[in-house]
Amino acid sequence: MAVAGLILAFFSPLFGIIFSSMGLSKAKQLNGKGRGIAIAGIVVSILNFVLTILLYPFIIEWLEGFLE
C-alpha cells in the first residue's frame, strides 16, 4: 500500500494520500516496515496537491492565450 501510495502521489494526489495513509496504518501493524515510504507518499501527495492549486490559474491563463 505504501509503494502504491508513493507512485500515485505523482499522478493523483488524492489517491496518493489515501493509499499512503492506508500504508502508514499497515506499517504500524508490521512494526514500522514501509513507514518511510508511506510518509514520503503523504508528503509528495500534499506537495503535488498544493502546487497544482497554486499553478492552476497560470495554466488556465496559458491555455486561454494558446487557444486564441
NUROMI-214620 format. One line per field, with one value per residue: x, y, z of N, C-alpha, C, O in turn; residue in one letter. Coordinates in steps of 0.02 Angstrom, whole numbers, plus 50000, padded with zeros to 5 digits. Layout:
n_xx = X, ...
n_yy = Y, ...
n_zz = Z, ...
ca_xx = X, ...
ca_yy = Y, ...
ca_zz = Z, ...
c_xx = X, ...
c_yy = Y, ...
c_zz = Z, ...
o_xx = X, ...
o_yy = Y, ...
o_zz = Z, ...
domar = a, ...
END
This chain:
n_xx = 50041, 50097, 50195, 50115, 50044, 50146, 50182, 50060, 50052, 50119, 50039, 49903, 49859, 49758, 49721, 49848, 49869, 49768, 49803, 49934, 49909, 49837, 49940, 50028, 49956, 49952, 50088, 50111, 50055, 50144, 50259, 50331, 50382, 50395, 50356, 50428, 50416, 50279, 50261, 50336, 50256, 50140, 50191, 50237, 50115, 50042, 50123, 50115, 49977, 49961, 50046, 49979, 49858, 49908, 49968, 49866, 49786, 49881, 49904, 49778, 49771, 49877, 49830, 49716, 49775, 49847, 49750, 49686
n_yy = 49940, 50061, 50083, 50090, 50205, 50301, 50299, 50337, 50464, 50550, 50558, 50566, 50658, 50647, 50510, 50465, 50513, 50442, 50304, 50305, 50339, 50226, 50135, 50181, 50155, 50016, 49992, 50020, 49909, 49814, 49836, 49951, 49926, 49988, 50113, 50232, 50247, 50263, 50385, 50468, 50460, 50526, 50655, 50692, 50686, 50789, 50901, 50897, 50918, 51048, 51123, 51103, 51171, 51301, 51328, 51315, 51431, 51495, 51400, 51392, 51523, 51519, 51421, 51485, 51592, 51519, 51454, 51555
n_zz = 50000, 50037, 49939, 49825, 49858, 49856, 49720, 49661, 49712, 49628, 49516, 49550, 49676, 49775, 49781, 49810, 49941, 50008, 49986, 50039, 50171, 50211, 50195, 50292, 50407, 50398, 50410, 50543, 50601, 50558, 50629, 50587, 50458, 50299, 50334, 50308, 50169, 50158, 50226, 50143, 50028, 50074, 50097, 49967, 49899, 49962, 49930, 49790, 49774, 49829, 49744, 49624, 49648, 49666, 49542, 49452, 49408, 49325, 49227, 49167, 49117, 49025, 48936, 48886, 48817, 48725, 48649, 48581
ca_xx = 50000, 50141, 50227, 50062, 50031, 50201, 50176, 50000, 50063, 50142, 49987, 49839, 49874, 49706, 49731, 49912, 49858, 49727, 49842, 49990, 49882, 49824, 50005, 50055, 49918, 49976, 50157, 50107, 50041, 50203, 50316, 50369, 50405, 50362, 50335, 50461, 50387, 50212, 50268, 50357, 50197, 50097, 50224, 50236, 50046, 50024, 50159, 50085, 49911, 49970, 50073, 49926, 49812, 49942, 49984, 49805, 49768, 49930, 49893, 49718, 49790, 49919, 49788, 49674, 49817, 49869, 49694, 49660
ca_yy = 50000, 50120, 50093, 50113, 50274, 50344, 50304, 50376, 50533, 50589, 50563, 50585, 50671, 50624, 50438, 50456, 50523, 50387, 50242, 50313, 50335, 50156, 50103, 50201, 50116, 49946, 49991, 50017, 49839, 49775, 49862, 50003, 49908, 50028, 50177, 50288, 50254, 50291, 50456, 50502, 50465, 50578, 50720, 50706, 50699, 50856, 50950, 50896, 50948, 51120, 51152, 51103, 51226, 51365, 51337, 51308, 51493, 51509, 51351, 51414, 51583, 51498, 51387, 51535, 51626, 51471, 51435, 51613
ca_zz = 50000, 50042, 49874, 49780, 49877, 49832, 49647, 49646, 49734, 49571, 49464, 49580, 49746, 49820, 49790, 49844, 50013, 50033, 49989, 50085, 50239, 50225, 50203, 50358, 50456, 50393, 50435, 50616, 50618, 50540, 50668, 50552, 50391, 50249, 50363, 50273, 50102, 50168, 50244, 50081, 49986, 50100, 50085, 49895, 49882, 49986, 49889, 49723, 49779, 49839, 49682, 49574, 49663, 49656, 49472, 49412, 49372, 49273, 49174, 49132, 49080, 48969, 48888, 48852, 48768, 48674, 48608, 48544
c_xx = 50043, 50173, 50175, 50045, 50084, 50197, 50116, 50008, 50084, 50088, 49920, 49849, 49821, 49713, 49798, 49907, 49820, 49769, 49901, 49967, 49866, 49889, 50037, 50020, 49942, 50048, 50159, 50094, 50102, 50267, 50361, 50393, 50363, 50339, 50364, 50432, 50317, 50215, 50290, 50298, 50149, 50126, 50221, 50165, 50025, 50059, 50130, 50017, 49917, 49997, 50020, 49878, 49844, 49953, 49922, 49787, 49817, 49922, 49832, 49734, 49831, 49876, 49742, 49714, 49838, 49812, 49665, 49688
c_yy = 50063, 50135, 50119, 50186, 50322, 50352, 50347, 50449, 50578, 50602, 50587, 50596, 50645, 50549, 50423, 50463, 50464, 50323, 50247, 50311, 50264, 50117, 50120, 50163, 50043, 49941, 49988, 49945, 49795, 49800, 49908, 49986, 49945, 50096, 50236, 50300, 50284, 50365, 50496, 50510, 50519, 50647, 50739, 50722, 50770, 50910, 50954, 50930, 51025, 51153, 51154, 51160, 51294, 51379, 51336, 51373, 51509, 51461, 51371, 51476, 51565, 51464, 51435, 51573, 51581, 51456, 51494, 51620
c_zz = 50000, 49974, 49824, 49795, 49852, 49756, 49629, 49665, 49677, 49519, 49491, 49655, 49795, 49834, 49824, 49919, 50042, 50040, 50036, 50157, 50258, 50234, 50269, 50414, 50457, 50420, 50511, 50639, 50606, 50574, 50627, 50483, 50339, 50273, 50325, 50204, 50108, 50184, 50182, 50033, 50009, 50086, 50011, 49873, 49902, 49944, 49819, 49723, 49786, 49776, 49627, 49586, 49649, 49581, 49426, 49375, 49315, 49214, 49133, 49089, 49018, 48916, 48851, 48800, 48711, 48625, 48568, 48476
o_xx = 50028, 50178, 50190, 50034, 50068, 50207, 50122, 49974, 50070, 50090, 49884, 49849, 49838, 49711, 49804, 49937, 49837, 49769, 49917, 50002, 49878, 49893, 50070, 50052, 49950, 50065, 50204, 50120, 50110, 50322, 50422, 50424, 50303, 50308, 50329, 50423, 50298, 50175, 50265, 50292, 50121, 50090, 50204, 50154, 49993, 50028, 50121, 50001, 49881, 49972, 50018, 49858, 49811, 49949, 49927, 49772, 49797, 49932, 49833, 49712, 49819, 49886, 49731, 49689, 49845, 49824, 49622, 49671
o_yy = 50112, 50193, 50164, 50225, 50377, 50407, 50390, 50492, 50638, 50651, 50623, 50547, 50622, 50527, 50374, 50425, 50440, 50292, 50199, 50284, 50242, 50073, 50077, 50143, 50014, 49890, 49958, 49924, 49743, 49788, 49905, 50029, 49935, 50134, 50285, 50357, 50326, 50404, 50551, 50562, 50555, 50693, 50796, 50766, 50805, 50959, 51008, 50967, 51061, 51207, 51202, 51194, 51339, 51437, 51354, 51370, 51534, 51481, 51368, 51480, 51592, 51476, 51427, 51586, 51605, 51446, 51483, 51666
o_zz = 49966, 49954, 49785, 49749, 49830, 49731, 49585, 49637, 49677, 49483, 49456, 49694, 49850, 49891, 49860, 49956, 50096, 50093, 50071, 50200, 50315, 50276, 50300, 50462, 50510, 50450, 50540, 50691, 50639, 50550, 50633, 50451, 50335, 50235, 50312, 50184, 50067, 50157, 50171, 50001, 49968, 50065, 49995, 49831, 49863, 49925, 49792, 49677, 49752, 49756, 49589, 49538, 49623, 49560, 49368, 49315, 49263, 49156, 49071, 49032, 48964, 48856, 48791, 48745, 48654, 48565, 48525, 48439
domar = m, a, v, a, g, l, i, l, a, f, f, s, p, l, f, g, i, i, f, s, s, m, g, l, s, k, a, k, q, l, n, g, k, g, r, g, i, a, i, a, g, i, v, v, s, i, l, n, f, v, l, t, i, l, l, y, p, f, i, i, e, w, l, e, g, f, l, e
END
